[in-house]
Amino acid sequence: MKLRHNKNFTAGAVITGLMLAVILVGMVWTPYDPNAMNGRAKMLAPCLTHPLGTDNFGRDILSRVVEGAGATFLIAAATVAIGLFAGLVIGGVTGWYGGWLDEIVMRFNDAVTAFPSILLALVLIALFGSGKYKIIIALGVLFVPSFARIVRAEVARQKSLDYVASARLMGAGDMRILFLHILPNIVPVLLPSVAIGFNNAVLAEASMSYLGVGVRPPDASLGRMLNEAQGYLLSAPWYALSTGAAIILLILGFGLLSEGLGGENGAA
């Protein structure tokens, strides 16, 4: 089955692509300054000048949603990058060598994954403080065990294959075989997990910001905006709807991508 014929992958790519386009445009231009307050324009309903209305400080919601989506995406990307890089190294080494090192690391992985991730993230943030970079580190650490386990299993499976034996006969060392031969071959297996990781990272960042320990104000954050909007559900429902829609679209896009990539690997 080709990816272009995979409906889940196509739908996910379209949604994610549109959101990325909006985020990229928002990095250089927004209709208004996302942090500019206007006391005479508080809680305006959607109109020509403010397509998504304004919030309780008179700030343009469209501009803040675009900036908040960009912040959420960048945090999710950095989180997944940290988890993936560390997971590749840890999972690769333990999967290749096995033995007592593998046993110790995997038991530590089990201990970390036994606790709710949001709870652990809150503990780490309580220890090191809140803010954009602190939440990236906290969430990145929590993503390491899942990637490490997947990489470990694939490395342990592939190290007994013929191409590895051939590389060893040609004089390649352990690290060369591991990082130049095995790890590139497990990329297709990792792609669905990376998409799922983005999905979970977006949700985790929004949850952290909703609880007030993510991106600090006045910078826009989808989770914090959703928290603020819940007090105006009846008087200004557009505030919560537009913010919630941005979160849903980000999660839906990556969710469909992971479904499509998973189906493609399964079909292969």
Phi, psi and omega in degrees: 000127180274149181299326182292341177262002181270111186296320180297314180296317181297313180297317179296320179294321179294311182297313180295320179297318178295317179295320178295322178297316178297317180296317180296318177297320181295340178288337181244341182204136170224154182305323180222166171295119184302335183258001182285122180266149179218102183297339180269000183233032181289136173052041175288139176289159178308133182209184182297320181282333178226087187303332178248011180083190178233164182263193185289352175250007181079014180277146181290120184292321180301314180297321181286324177296317179297313179294319179295321177296322178296317179296317179297317181295316181294321177295317179297318180296315180294321179299311180295322179299316178296311181298320182291314182298310180295322179295322178297315182293309184293311181294323179296313182294315181291323178292328181282314185270327180063212175068210185292327179298315179298317182296316181294312183295318181291325177293323176295319176302316180298320181295320180292315183287347179288339181264147176302132185297321180296321179296315178296321178297318178297322178295314180296319179292324177296327181282320188251353179099162182266177181125166186302310186286327178293321181288329176297314181294315182299312181289324179300317179299321182289339180275346183299312185302319183294316178292320181298320181294318180295314181296317180302313182297319181289320178296317179298327179285318188279339184292346179262004181280164187297321184294331176289317177298321178296317179296324179291321178295331180277002174096008179291138178281174183302311184292325178294315179297316184294309189271337181255343182244307186284308185301317176301330182284344181261005178304314180301327179288328183281333186304313177299324180292325177295317178297317177296322178299317175301315180303308181294325180292321177299313180295320181294317179296317179298321179294316179297316180292324176300322180279354176090016181241018180257233179298133184276141176294153010273004180300142183287141176214131184298319180295315179293321178298321178295322177297316180293325185287337185294340177280355183233029184299324182272321183276331181215069184297338181297334180297307181290323183295316182292320180292315179297323180297321179296317178296315181298317181295319178297314181293317181297317181301309181290327177297316178293323176299316180295321177297314180296315180293323177295319178294323179295317180293323178294322180290326179292000000 
